[in-house]
Amino acid sequence: MKKILSLLLVLVFVFSFAACGGNTDTESSLVQQSVSYKDTNVYVLSGPTGIGAANLKDKADKGETEVNYNITIVAQPDEVVAKISNGEADIAAIATNLAANLYNKTNGKITILAVNTLGVLNVVSPNGVEINSLADLKGKKVYTTGQGSNPEYIINYLLEKNNIDKEKDITIEYKAEGSELLTVWATDPTAVIIAPEPVATTLTVQNEGAKIAVNLTEEWNKVSEDSSLMMGCVVVRNEFLNENKATVDKFLEEYKASVEAAQNDLDTTSALCETYGIVAKAAIAKKAIPNCNLCFVTGDEMKTKLSGYLKVLFDADNTSVGGKLPADDFYYAG
């Protein structure tokens, strides 16, 4: 009889705990269902910085995201700055140095949420010219873009770290636009080109024997332990963040999935890039995306690696980051 009573007591406890567990799950489910996400305006720059948002925009347009996003693709950084400044944009995908500038311009009214793109600069060699390292640039004529801005500072930093005198060992000619690099070999067929994506990939597609010879992101990693070549990011207005943290966190979750889709599904992503005007042609996007170093970096890693990169830019020209390095509150801690 005692054994039967003991068994009954055990069963009572088991069912009691099971019932409690069921109630906890129900309560958790109800809490999740009660979260109300704010409609969110997202502005994205075309080119590598915007590729990570292609799949998110597709899902948003189909009504398949938990947050209702209005995602706009624009070509000019100034337009994004204007939209963030006047409150029309809640979240934006822009260059990291532009984010630092905007932070300083607005007296700290934006926060960087995640880095979405590492370096997008590559050394492209023409048919018949062998380039295996930056050391092979000695004695060469090099064409590139971005004089007085990030590309120049990045190139100068890497040349210095590789003991290449930019005045004596190499001749660099800067073009005003990336598109101008596409015609360089018509007049200087042995020149080397340092180009951003997707221009670098376009050069290899349009010119037989041309190839991407050196990845500057990899070169940066070889000479800098305290930073990474982090060139693209997503930022949020602090007013929106402070009032809608749950929405921002959900955006990061859905945006991360979009970046991962871009990394793993080239066919779909490249087609979406053409559809949305992020990259002009799907065929170019498909070849360029693996060279764009798409990523999703947040938290302490983002702060450590990006602050080191911004310090390099600051040392080269403090106006490149808005006159001073951003404070710790520039980096989203979650």
PyMOL commands that set and color helices and strands:
alter all, ss='L'
color gray80, all
select helices_A, chain A and resi 2-34+48-51+54-61+77-85+96-105+134-137+150-161+178-187+199-206+216-223+238-243+245-264+266-276+282-291+299-316+318-321+328-330
alter helices_A, ss='H'
color red, helices_A
select strands_A, chain A and resi 40-45+69-74+91-95+110-117+121-125+141-145+171-175+192-196+211-215+232-237+294-297
alter strands_A, ss='S'
color yellow, strands_A
deselect
rebuild
show_as cartoon
